[in-house]
Amino acid sequence: MLAALTLGFGMPATSPSATARDHGDAVVATDHIRLPPAKAVTPRGNTESEDRRQPPAPLPIDTEELRATARELPSQKRPSVAGSRSLAPMAPPAGQLGFEGLNQGSTGVRPPDTHGAVGLNHFVEVTNGRGIGVFNKANGANVLNVTFASFFNYTTTLIFDPRVVYDKKWNRWVIVAEALPEPTNPSVQHLFVAVSTTSDPTGSYFRYRFDLPEGTDFFDFPQLGLDQDAVIITGNVFNSSLTAYLRTRVMGLAKADIYNGGAAAFQYFNLGAVGSVAPPIVEDNNANAFLLAGSPAGALRLFRATGLGRSNASIAAPVNVPVPAFSAPPDARQPGIVDRLDSSDARFQNASTQMGNQLLNIHTIAANSRPTPKWYQINTGTNALTASGFVFESGDSDDFNPAVVGSPIGGTAANPIGRMFFTWSSTDAVGTGLHQAAVKGGGRFATDPTTVTGGVTLAVATGPYNPSSATVERWGDYSAVTIDPVAVSGCAVGQRAWLVNERHVSTSMWGSRFGRLGYC
């Protein structure tokens, strides 16, 4: 993510009592994009970045007005950890796998924007600078590392903001990233989409590259989701001077086209200035895909998209899901140093889990004046919360950069999400358990308390992160947790998940850690 603007503030309101059938007129598709057929290509490994330029700094926007708006909203109260249940159902930390992922190396590129997904035999991680890393699930061995410049055969400008998902239904890897506008022609800014031809992420891919029809406006922060028929991509658009957020875009690329390397045509929707919109990973054959945005005014905004990837695709105007008002989180403290870590803002950073009429996602808000992840499970039939809760390590910790995924194991007809798995970052600068930034994981059953505390620690830094003269250091912009699609003896699919999150390996170098959580 390049945009530091808090997108959620000042959103227009709709009736909090609206129901699913009250979705309004369709959102306008302002453009149609056509792609020629793709040729299958096999990436060759390389370990260093082919473009060592830094991604641009956060947008030069005066955020004081946004912070003033946030101060007018209350910091929610973080529940007391006294008497709360631990993660007893989780397998003990010693039984979990954990491996070192990609790190900054000699690229000099930061932040990493760490993302990843698990497949049949591999874990795939994508980051800024280092590109794509493919790891063996059994032993963590890095079997392929290829830069985006090499993978997409494009060196004109820097490729950044990567995402990867594994489509369990069709056994395909999907990778999305974007490039900076071309310096000699600022109206050209490319989006890249790659789809593996098999379940093997080290094999061949169909690659697509196309120019976004934004003129000289800047497309940023792409998010990646899936429904039964389409690959869904959302993104935020800023003006060319990077001083104002303008609109959010949505597109759906038909799997039938791009999974076979064929020509593709799709609609390019304009959602208006509604803030960052998270697409879903739809885990069933629901014809509707629900898109989610946050608003500190006391509601989440829900869009219903139907038939994405098809010629008759439509997106209904949003309705509100009422929730307690929230404010953007403060930055995370580090022990022994005044410099803090950027906890981003209150946007949803990753794709939702959509299962039946339930939608699950998580973001970071202010609670007891500390950054704290809060998850929401939404009934898309009634536009109301099914449940919500906080995720944090302890009463003294600062917690941020979260991701969540849902599993149907233990679910019911009324609540098909029976398991949740989380990852997040945590520091403790004031308590008895002082520690630098840690990679955390956790989970809950649908019948567990809604507040998740403690968690499993997969890695913890030995010193602070302070790679620049800035007083608030960028800390990536997202993380990931995904369900293992493979069953093992005594452990059904849906009982284990893999996560990846940023860590730092020295004061000036970022790294990452990935690993497995499980209930068996």
C-alpha positions as CSV (number, residue, x, y, z in Angstrom):
1,M,0.0,0.0,0.0
2,L,1.3,3.4,-0.9
3,A,-1.6,5.5,0.5
4,A,-1.5,6.7,4.0
5,L,-4.9,8.4,3.8
6,T,-7.5,7.1,6.2
7,L,-10.2,6.3,3.7
8,G,-13.0,5.5,6.1
9,F,-13.8,9.0,7.5
10,G,-16.6,11.1,6.1
11,M,-18.5,8.4,4.3
12,P,-22.1,9.1,3.3
13,A,-24.6,7.3,5.5
14,T,-27.5,5.1,4.6
15,S,-30.2,3.7,6.8
16,P,-28.8,1.4,9.5
17,S,-32.1,-0.5,9.5
18,A,-31.8,-1.4,5.8
19,T,-32.2,-5.1,5.0
20,A,-30.6,-7.2,2.2
21,R,-33.5,-6.5,-0.1
22,D,-33.0,-2.8,0.3
23,H,-29.7,-2.8,-1.7
24,G,-30.2,0.1,-4.1
25,D,-29.6,0.9,-7.7
26,A,-26.7,-0.8,-9.4
27,V,-23.3,0.8,-9.3
28,V,-22.1,2.1,-12.6
29,A,-19.5,0.1,-14.7
30,T,-17.7,3.0,-16.4
31,D,-15.4,1.0,-18.6
32,H,-15.0,-2.4,-20.2
33,I,-11.5,-3.9,-20.4
34,R,-10.5,-6.5,-23.0
35,L,-7.4,-8.7,-22.7
36,P,-5.8,-10.8,-25.5
37,P,-5.0,-14.5,-24.9
38,A,-2.0,-15.3,-22.7
39,K,0.9,-17.7,-23.3
40,A,2.0,-20.1,-20.6
41,V,5.5,-19.2,-19.2
42,T,7.5,-20.9,-16.5
43,P,9.4,-18.6,-14.0
44,R,13.1,-18.9,-13.5
45,G,14.4,-18.4,-10.0
46,N,16.5,-15.4,-9.0
47,T,17.3,-14.2,-5.5
48,E,17.8,-10.5,-5.8
49,S,15.5,-7.7,-6.9
50,E,15.9,-6.4,-10.4
51,D,14.6,-3.0,-9.4
52,R,16.1,-1.6,-6.2
53,R,14.2,1.7,-6.2
54,Q,12.2,2.3,-3.1
55,P,8.5,2.3,-3.3
56,P,7.2,5.8,-2.8
57,A,6.8,7.1,0.7
58,P,3.3,7.4,2.1
59,L,1.2,10.0,0.2
60,P,2.1,13.6,1.2
61,I,-1.3,14.3,2.7
62,D,-1.8,16.4,5.8
63,T,-3.5,13.8,8.1
64,E,-4.1,16.2,11.0
65,E,-7.7,16.8,9.9
66,L,-8.3,13.0,9.8
67,R,-6.7,12.6,13.2
68,A,-8.9,15.4,14.6
69,T,-11.9,13.6,13.2
70,A,-10.8,10.3,14.8
71,R,-10.3,12.1,18.2
72,E,-14.0,13.0,18.2
73,L,-14.9,9.3,18.2
74,P,-14.4,7.2,21.4
75,S,-11.7,4.7,21.8
76,Q,-13.6,1.4,22.4
77,K,-13.0,-0.4,25.6
78,R,-10.7,-3.4,25.4
79,P,-12.2,-6.3,27.4
80,S,-10.3,-7.3,30.6
81,V,-8.2,-10.5,30.2
82,A,-9.1,-11.4,33.8
83,G,-11.1,-14.7,33.7
84,S,-10.9,-15.0,29.9
85,R,-10.4,-18.4,28.5
86,S,-7.1,-19.2,26.8
87,L,-6.7,-20.9,23.5
88,A,-6.9,-24.3,25.1
89,P,-8.5,-25.9,22.0
90,M,-5.4,-24.9,19.9
91,A,-2.7,-27.4,19.5
92,P,0.3,-26.4,21.7
93,P,2.9,-24.1,20.2
94,A,5.5,-26.8,20.3
95,G,3.4,-28.9,17.9
96,Q,3.2,-26.1,15.3
97,L,5.5,-25.6,12.3
98,G,7.2,-22.3,11.8
99,F,9.7,-21.2,9.1
100,E,11.6,-18.1,8.0
101,G,10.1,-16.5,5.0
102,L,11.4,-13.9,2.6
103,N,13.4,-11.0,3.9
104,Q,14.6,-7.7,2.7
105,G,18.0,-9.0,1.6
106,S,20.0,-6.5,-0.3
107,T,17.0,-5.0,-2.2
108,G,16.7,-2.0,0.1
109,V,12.9,-2.1,-0.6
110,R,10.5,-1.5,2.2
111,P,7.8,-2.0,3.5
112,P,7.4,-5.6,2.5
113,D,3.5,-5.8,2.2
114,T,3.7,-9.5,3.2
115,H,1.1,-11.8,1.8
116,G,0.8,-15.6,1.2
117,A,-1.3,-18.7,0.8
118,V,-1.1,-22.4,1.3
119,G,-1.6,-25.1,-1.4
120,L,-1.4,-28.9,-1.7
121,N,2.4,-29.1,-1.1
122,H,3.7,-25.6,-0.9
123,F,3.3,-22.2,0.8
124,V,3.7,-19.2,-1.5
125,E,4.7,-15.8,-0.2
126,V,4.8,-12.5,-2.0
127,T,6.5,-9.3,-0.9
128,N,7.7,-6.0,-2.3
129,G,11.2,-6.2,-3.5
130,R,11.8,-9.9,-3.2
131,G,8.9,-11.0,-5.4
132,I,7.5,-14.6,-5.1
133,G,8.9,-17.2,-2.8
134,V,7.7,-20.8,-3.0
135,F,8.3,-23.0,0.1
136,N,8.0,-26.7,0.8
137,K,5.3,-27.2,3.4
138,A,7.0,-30.2,5.0
139,N,10.4,-28.6,5.8
140,G,10.1,-24.9,4.9
141,A,12.7,-25.1,2.1
142,N,12.7,-22.2,-0.3
143,V,12.4,-24.0,-3.7
144,L,11.8,-20.9,-5.8
145,N,12.4,-17.2,-5.5
146,V,11.7,-15.0,-8.5
147,T,11.4,-11.2,-8.7
148,F,8.3,-9.6,-10.1
149,A,10.3,-7.9,-12.8
150,S,11.4,-11.3,-14.1
151,F,8.2,-13.1,-13.4
152,F,6.0,-10.5,-15.3
153,N,8.8,-9.5,-17.8
154,Y,8.4,-5.8,-17.0
155,T,11.2,-3.5,-15.8
156,T,10.0,0.0,-16.8
157,T,8.7,0.8,-13.3
158,L,8.6,-0.8,-9.9
159,I,6.0,-3.6,-9.3
160,F,4.6,-3.6,-5.8
161,D,1.5,-4.3,-3.6
162,P,1.4,-8.1,-4.3
163,R,-1.4,-10.6,-3.3
164,V,-1.7,-14.3,-3.8
165,V,-4.5,-16.8,-3.3
166,Y,-4.9,-20.5,-3.9
167,D,-8.2,-21.5,-5.5
168,K,-9.0,-24.8,-3.8
169,K,-11.8,-25.6,-6.1
170,W,-9.8,-25.5,-9.3
171,N,-6.3,-26.0,-7.9
172,R,-4.9,-22.8,-9.3
173,W,-2.6,-20.1,-7.9
174,V,-3.6,-16.5,-8.6
175,I,-1.1,-13.6,-8.2
176,V,-1.9,-9.9,-8.5
177,A,0.4,-6.9,-8.4
178,E,0.6,-3.4,-9.8
179,A,3.3,-1.1,-11.2
180,L,4.0,2.6,-10.7
181,P,2.9,4.9,-13.5
182,E,5.4,5.0,-16.3
183,P,7.6,8.1,-16.0
184,T,7.5,9.0,-19.7
185,N,3.7,8.4,-19.9
186,P,2.0,8.9,-16.5
187,S,-1.3,7.9,-17.9
188,V,0.0,4.3,-18.2
189,Q,-0.2,2.2,-15.0
190,H,-0.2,-1.5,-15.3
191,L,-2.0,-4.2,-13.3
192,F,-0.6,-7.7,-13.5
193,V,-2.5,-11.0,-13.1
194,A,-1.0,-14.4,-13.2
195,V,-2.7,-17.8,-13.0
196,S,-0.9,-21.1,-12.6
197,T,-1.7,-23.8,-15.1
198,T,-1.6,-26.5,-12.4
199,S,-1.5,-26.9,-8.6
200,D,2.3,-26.6,-8.8
201,P,3.4,-23.0,-8.1
202,T,6.9,-23.7,-9.5
203,G,5.4,-24.6,-12.9
204,S,3.9,-22.5,-15.7
205,Y,1.6,-19.5,-15.5
206,F,-0.7,-17.6,-17.8
207,R,0.3,-13.9,-17.4
208,Y,-1.8,-10.9,-18.1
209,R,-0.8,-7.2,-18.1
210,F,-3.2,-4.4,-18.8
211,D,-3.3,-0.6,-18.4
212,L,-5.9,0.7,-15.9
213,P,-8.2,3.3,-17.5
214,E,-7.6,5.9,-14.8
215,G,-5.8,8.5,-17.0
216,T,-3.1,10.1,-14.8
217,D,-4.9,9.2,-11.6
218,F,-3.1,6.6,-9.3
219,F,-4.5,3.1,-8.6
220,D,-3.4,1.8,-5.2
221,F,-3.8,-1.0,-2.7
222,P,-5.3,-3.8,-4.8
223,Q,-7.1,-6.5,-2.9
224,L,-7.7,-10.0,-4.2
225,G,-10.7,-12.3,-3.8
226,L,-12.6,-15.2,-5.5
227,D,-16.2,-16.2,-6.1
228,Q,-17.5,-19.3,-7.9
229,D,-16.9,-17.8,-11.3
230,A,-14.5,-14.9,-11.0
231,V,-11.2,-13.5,-9.7
232,I,-12.2,-10.3,-7.9
233,I,-9.9,-7.3,-7.6
234,T,-10.6,-4.0,-5.8
235,G,-8.4,-0.9,-5.5
236,N,-8.3,2.7,-4.3
237,V,-7.8,5.6,-6.8
238,F,-6.0,8.9,-5.9
239,N,-5.4,12.0,-8.0
240,S,-2.2,12.4,-9.9
241,S,-0.6,14.7,-7.3
242,L,-1.4,12.0,-4.6
243,T,-3.2,14.5,-2.5
244,A,-6.8,13.3,-2.6
245,Y,-8.6,10.0,-2.6
246,L,-11.2,9.9,-5.4
247,R,-12.9,6.5,-5.7
248,T,-12.7,2.8,-5.3
249,R,-12.8,0.3,-8.2
250,V,-13.9,-3.3,-8.6
251,M,-13.4,-5.8,-11.4
252,G,-14.2,-9.4,-11.9
253,L,-12.2,-11.6,-14.3
254,A,-13.9,-14.8,-15.4
255,K,-12.1,-17.9,-14.3
256,A,-13.3,-19.7,-17.5
257,D,-11.2,-17.2,-19.5
258,I,-8.0,-16.6,-17.5
259,Y,-7.6,-20.1,-16.0
260,N,-7.4,-21.3,-19.6
261,G,-5.2,-18.5,-20.9
262,G,-7.9,-17.2,-23.1
263,A,-9.0,-13.7,-24.1
264,A,-11.0,-11.9,-21.4
265,A,-13.4,-9.0,-21.2
266,F,-14.8,-7.6,-18.0
267,Q,-16.5,-4.6,-16.5
268,Y,-14.7,-2.0,-14.4
269,F,-17.0,-0.7,-11.7
270,N,-16.8,2.7,-9.9
271,L,-18.0,2.4,-6.2
272,G,-17.4,6.0,-5.5
273,A,-15.5,7.4,-2.6
274,V,-16.5,4.7,-0.1
275,G,-13.0,3.9,1.3
276,S,-11.0,0.6,1.0
277,V,-13.3,-2.3,0.0
278,A,-12.4,-5.8,0.8
279,P,-13.5,-8.6,-1.6
280,P,-14.5,-12.0,-0.3
281,I,-13.1,-15.5,-0.8
282,V,-16.5,-17.2,-1.4
283,E,-16.3,-20.8,-0.1
284,D,-19.5,-22.1,-1.8
285,N,-21.5,-21.6,-5.0
286,N,-23.3,-18.4,-3.8
287,A,-24.1,-16.3,-6.9
288,N,-23.5,-13.2,-4.8
289,A,-20.2,-11.9,-3.6
290,F,-20.3,-9.4,-0.7
291,L,-17.8,-6.6,-0.6
292,L,-17.0,-4.8,2.8
293,A,-15.8,-1.4,3.8
294,G,-15.5,0.3,7.2
295,S,-16.9,3.6,8.4
296,P,-16.0,5.1,11.8
297,A,-19.4,6.7,11.9
298,G,-20.9,3.6,13.3
299,A,-21.5,1.2,10.4
300,L,-19.8,-1.2,8.0
301,R,-20.8,-0.8,4.4
302,L,-21.8,-3.9,2.5
303,F,-22.0,-4.2,-1.3
304,R,-23.7,-7.1,-3.1
305,A,-22.0,-8.1,-6.4
306,T,-23.8,-10.6,-8.7
307,G,-22.3,-12.4,-11.7
308,L,-18.9,-10.8,-11.6
309,G,-16.9,-12.0,-14.6
310,R,-20.0,-12.2,-16.7
311,S,-21.4,-9.8,-19.2
312,N,-24.4,-9.1,-17.0
313,A,-22.5,-8.5,-13.8
314,S,-24.0,-6.0,-11.4
315,I,-23.1,-4.4,-8.0
316,A,-25.9,-3.0,-5.8
317,A,-25.5,0.2,-3.9
318,P,-24.3,-0.4,-0.3
319,V,-26.3,-0.8,2.8
320,N,-25.1,-0.2,6.4
321,V,-24.3,-2.9,9.0
322,P,-24.6,-1.0,12.3
323,V,-21.6,-1.5,14.7
324,P,-20.2,0.5,17.6
325,A,-18.4,3.7,16.5
326,F,-14.6,3.2,16.2
327,S,-11.6,5.4,15.6
328,A,-8.4,4.8,13.8
329,P,-5.7,3.1,15.9
330,P,-2.6,4.8,17.4
331,D,0.8,3.6,16.3
332,A,2.3,0.7,18.1
333,R,4.9,1.3,20.8
334,Q,8.3,-0.5,21.0
335,P,10.1,-1.0,24.3
336,G,13.3,1.0,24.8
337,I,12.7,3.4,22.0
338,V,10.4,6.3,21.2
339,D,10.0,5.3,17.5
340,R,6.7,3.5,16.8
341,L,5.4,1.1,14.2
342,D,2.7,2.2,11.8
343,S,-0.5,0.3,12.6
344,S,-2.2,1.6,9.4
345,D,-5.7,2.8,9.7
346,A,-9.1,1.2,10.3
347,R,-9.5,-0.2,6.8
348,F,-10.1,-3.9,6.1
349,Q,-6.7,-5.0,4.8
350,N,-7.4,-8.5,3.5
351,A,-10.2,-10.5,1.8
352,S,-13.2,-11.6,3.8
353,T,-14.3,-15.2,4.2
354,Q,-17.8,-15.7,2.8
355,M,-19.6,-18.9,3.7
356,G,-23.4,-19.3,3.3
357,N,-25.0,-16.0,4.5
358,Q,-22.0,-15.2,6.8
359,L,-19.1,-12.8,6.1
360,L,-16.0,-12.6,8.3
361,N,-13.3,-10.0,8.4
362,I,-11.0,-8.1,10.8
363,H,-9.4,-4.6,11.1
364,T,-7.5,-2.6,13.6
365,I,-9.1,0.1,15.7
366,A,-8.3,2.1,18.9
367,A,-9.3,0.3,22.1
368,N,-8.1,1.6,25.5
369,S,-6.0,4.0,23.3
370,R,-4.1,1.0,22.0
371,P,-4.2,-0.5,18.5
372,T,-6.4,-3.6,18.7
373,P,-7.8,-5.9,16.0
374,K,-11.5,-6.4,16.0
375,W,-13.3,-9.1,14.0
376,Y,-16.9,-9.0,12.7
377,Q,-19.1,-11.8,11.5
378,I,-22.0,-10.4,9.4
379,N,-25.2,-12.0,8.4
380,T,-25.6,-10.9,4.7
381,G,-29.3,-11.8,4.7
382,T,-30.2,-9.4,7.5
383,N,-27.2,-6.9,7.3
384,A,-26.7,-7.4,11.0
385,L,-23.8,-8.6,13.1
386,T,-23.8,-12.3,14.0
387,A,-20.9,-11.8,16.4
388,S,-17.8,-9.6,16.9
389,G,-14.8,-9.6,19.2
390,F,-11.3,-8.4,19.9
391,V,-7.9,-10.1,19.4
392,F,-4.9,-9.2,21.5
393,E,-2.0,-10.7,23.3
394,S,-2.4,-9.1,26.8
395,G,-3.8,-6.2,28.6
396,D,-0.6,-4.3,28.0
397,S,0.1,-5.2,24.4
398,D,-0.2,-3.1,21.2
399,D,-1.7,-5.4,18.5
400,F,-2.1,-4.7,14.8
401,N,-1.7,-5.9,11.2
402,P,-4.3,-8.7,11.5
403,A,-5.8,-11.3,9.2
404,V,-8.6,-13.9,9.8
405,V,-10.0,-16.9,7.9
406,G,-13.1,-19.0,8.7
407,S,-13.5,-22.8,8.4
408,P,-16.8,-24.8,8.2
409,I,-15.6,-27.5,10.7
410,G,-17.9,-27.3,13.6
411,G,-20.3,-25.0,11.8
412,T,-24.1,-25.3,11.7
413,A,-26.8,-24.4,9.2
414,A,-27.4,-21.2,11.2
415,N,-23.7,-20.4,11.6
416,P,-21.6,-22.2,9.0
417,I,-18.3,-20.7,10.3
418,G,-17.3,-23.1,13.0
419,R,-13.6,-22.2,13.3
420,M,-11.6,-19.0,13.0
421,F,-7.8,-18.6,12.6
422,F,-6.0,-15.3,13.2
423,T,-2.6,-13.8,12.7
424,W,-1.4,-10.4,13.9
425,S,1.6,-8.4,15.0
426,S,2.1,-7.5,18.7
427,T,4.5,-5.4,20.9
428,D,4.6,-4.8,24.6
429,A,6.3,-1.7,25.8
430,V,4.8,-1.1,29.2
431,G,3.9,-4.5,30.8
432,T,5.8,-7.1,32.8
433,G,6.2,-9.2,29.6
434,L,8.1,-6.5,27.6
435,H,8.9,-7.6,24.0
436,Q,9.6,-6.3,20.6
437,A,7.4,-7.0,17.5
438,A,6.2,-10.6,17.5
439,V,4.3,-12.7,14.9
440,K,1.2,-14.0,16.6
441,G,-1.4,-16.7,15.7
442,G,-4.6,-17.8,17.4
443,G,-8.0,-19.1,16.9
444,R,-11.5,-19.8,18.3
445,F,-14.4,-22.2,18.0
446,A,-17.8,-20.6,17.2
447,T,-18.8,-21.5,20.8
448,D,-15.7,-19.8,22.4
449,P,-15.7,-16.3,24.0
450,T,-15.6,-13.6,21.3
451,T,-12.4,-12.1,22.8
452,V,-9.2,-14.0,21.7
453,T,-6.2,-13.4,24.0
454,G,-2.7,-14.8,24.3
455,G,-2.1,-16.7,21.1
456,V,0.9,-18.6,19.8
457,T,4.1,-16.7,19.2
458,L,5.8,-17.8,16.0
459,A,8.7,-15.3,16.2
460,V,9.8,-12.3,18.3
461,A,12.4,-9.7,17.5
462,T,15.4,-9.1,19.8
463,G,15.5,-5.4,19.2
464,P,13.5,-2.5,17.9
465,Y,12.8,-1.8,14.2
466,N,14.2,1.7,13.3
467,P,15.5,1.6,9.7
468,S,15.1,5.3,9.0
469,S,15.0,8.7,10.6
470,A,11.2,8.6,10.7
471,T,9.6,8.5,14.1
472,V,6.9,6.1,12.8
473,E,8.2,3.2,10.7
474,R,6.2,1.6,8.0
475,W,5.2,-1.9,9.0
476,G,3.9,-3.5,5.8
477,D,0.2,-3.1,5.1
478,Y,-1.2,-6.6,5.4
479,S,-0.7,-10.2,6.4
480,A,-2.5,-13.5,5.5
481,V,-4.0,-16.6,7.0
482,T,-5.4,-19.4,4.8
483,I,-6.9,-22.9,5.4
484,D,-4.8,-25.9,4.6
485,P,-6.6,-27.7,1.7
486,V,-4.9,-31.1,2.5
487,A,-6.2,-33.5,5.2
488,V,-3.7,-35.7,7.1
489,S,-4.4,-38.7,9.3
490,G,-6.7,-37.7,12.1
491,C,-7.0,-34.1,10.9
492,A,-9.7,-33.1,8.5
493,V,-9.5,-30.2,6.0
494,G,-10.5,-27.1,7.9
495,Q,-8.8,-28.0,11.2
496,R,-5.4,-26.3,10.2
497,A,-4.4,-23.0,8.8
498,W,-1.2,-21.4,7.6
499,L,-0.2,-17.8,8.3
500,V,2.4,-15.3,7.2
501,N,3.3,-12.0,8.8
502,E,6.0,-9.4,8.9
503,R,8.8,-9.6,11.4
504,H,12.2,-7.8,11.5
505,V,15.5,-9.6,11.7
506,S,17.6,-6.5,12.6
507,T,17.1,-2.9,13.4
508,S,17.1,-2.0,9.7
509,M,16.0,-5.2,7.9
510,W,12.5,-6.6,7.6
511,G,11.8,-10.3,7.4
512,S,8.8,-12.6,7.6
513,R,7.7,-15.8,9.3
514,F,5.1,-18.3,8.1
515,G,3.8,-21.4,9.8
516,R,0.9,-23.6,10.7
517,L,-1.8,-23.5,13.4
518,G,-4.2,-26.4,14.1
519,Y,-6.8,-28.0,16.3
520,C,-5.4,-31.5,15.7
